[in-house]
Amino acid sequence: MKAIVVEQTGGPNVMRLLEGEDPGPGPGRISVRVAAAGVNYIDTYHRSGQYPVPLPFTPGLEGGGTVAAVGEGVTEFKPGDEVAWPQVPGSYADIVIGPPEEFVPVPPKVSPETAAAVILQGLTAHYLCNSVHDVQPGETVLVHAAAGGVGLLLTQMIKYKGGTVIGTVSTDAKAELARSNGCDHVLFYEDFAERARELTGGEGVAAVYDGVGKATFEAGLDALRPRGMMALFGQASGAVEPFDPQLLNAKGSLFLTRPTLKHYMADREEYLSRAADVFGMIEDNNLHVRVHETFRLDEAVEAHQALESRKTTGKLILVP
Ligand SMILES: NC(=O)c1ccc[n+]([C@@H]2O[C@H](COP(=O)([O-])OP(=O)(O)OC[C@H]3O[C@@H](n4cnc5c(N)ncnc54)[C@H](OP(=O)(O)O)[C@@H]3O)[C@@H](O)[C@H]2O)c1
């Protein structure tokens, strides 16, 4: 089998393609031939050491593919089944092995590449707008990095629920894309809180969905209405500094959460139900998945460089 391996944390160049024996699934696990692996921002945090993981490791958590073999005792899947996964470590490879409960079936109308491109960011967008703050029809919320992978999906889901979206982006081209994706108002980061307040008649937005972190967090608190929700779900610009919780009082009895996907697919039922919603939206043409670029597995370095240099919109996938 082929896999990208990181022996020491650092820049994108620490990733190397290695070849080894396919160990097979082993009891209670399945092995899957990877059609495409999704590239996510969290993969860069693992690679750089910002989120520590034991070394050496194969990056990647997400993908879509076909079950190759099932280990003893596995009844839920059989060879040939199409599956996707958002949380299986070692996905930058041509074979991925994990427990069956980490995989979901992919409906026939959704290609393995689309499944790989949507499963992690789609489930994330789903829990953010349905469970972290359940967007109500007519409500205005703010989505940072609205032309990014999560941003494009989150905007579409909020619009589907009847919400109004103010999106932030860094370039004119991204502004154009965010607008065509359904954003009602598109802002650059400068003065976004004041502008969001103006756009809501001085009231402020009901929720801020912030995957940018350090660069936007504090101003985001100023964009919120009293009792609004700050959903800080990532840190593409760096980690938010510690702060005094009294600030949440001063700025309007605000709520702050730092959610992560695994707690919003807490059991098999929740995981399957969210995945069915996301795939169902694609099948019904209510969710468009934008793949920005497809890289070969041995181009993982280039994929990370593109993502970290803010050159991408939507999703990057690696094809073994
Ligand atoms: N908590 C969870 O469950 C969860 C799950 C999935 C993803 N996430 C988080 O969600 C965020 C988005 O992930 P993604 O994979 O969809 O990535 P992405 O949004 O496609 O890429 C990150 C975007 O962040 C913006 N950005 C702002 N400042 C930046 C900086 N200093 N450096 C790099 N980018 C910067 C860029 O858009 P502009 O150029 O327009 O600013 C960039 O395109 C990440 O923080 C990720 O960790 C969290």
The ligand as an ORCA input file, in Angstrom:
! r2SCAN-3c Opt
* xyz 0 1
  N     -14.398     22.187     14.876
  C     -14.745     21.408     13.872
  O     -15.549     20.486     14.032
  C     -14.159     21.695     12.521
  C     -14.405     20.836     11.444
  C     -13.914     21.202     10.177
  C     -13.163     22.358     10.017
  N     -12.909     23.135     11.105
  C     -12.161     24.395     10.986
  O     -12.844     25.193     10.050
  C     -11.937     26.096      9.450
  C     -12.104     26.010      7.954
  O     -11.626     24.755      7.533
  P     -11.577     24.360      5.978
  O     -10.893     23.050      5.911
  O     -12.927     24.528      5.406
  O     -10.576     25.459      5.398
  P     -10.924     26.669      4.414
  O     -11.995     27.513      5.010
  O     -11.118     26.126      3.045
  O      -9.543     27.439      4.441
  C      -9.279     28.338      5.482
  C      -9.700     29.757      5.115
  O      -9.533     30.574      6.246
  C      -9.306     31.896      5.833
  N      -8.196     32.500      6.576
  C      -8.285     33.640      7.304
  N      -7.111     33.940      7.838
  C      -6.235     32.990      7.443
  C      -4.848     32.771      7.668
  N      -4.115     33.625      8.416
  N      -4.255     31.694      7.096
  C      -4.964     30.839      6.353
  N      -6.307     30.989      6.105
  C      -6.924     32.064      6.650
  C      -8.987     31.849      4.321
  O     -10.102     32.402      3.615
  P     -10.020     33.991      3.253
  O      -8.779     34.141      2.421
  O     -11.256     34.323      2.536
  O      -9.887     34.687      4.577
  C      -8.829     30.384      4.033
  O      -9.214     30.051      2.729
  C     -10.546     25.707      9.943
  O     -10.208     26.525     11.024
  C     -10.756     24.283     10.433
  O      -9.841     23.902     11.408
  C     -13.390     22.823     12.343
*
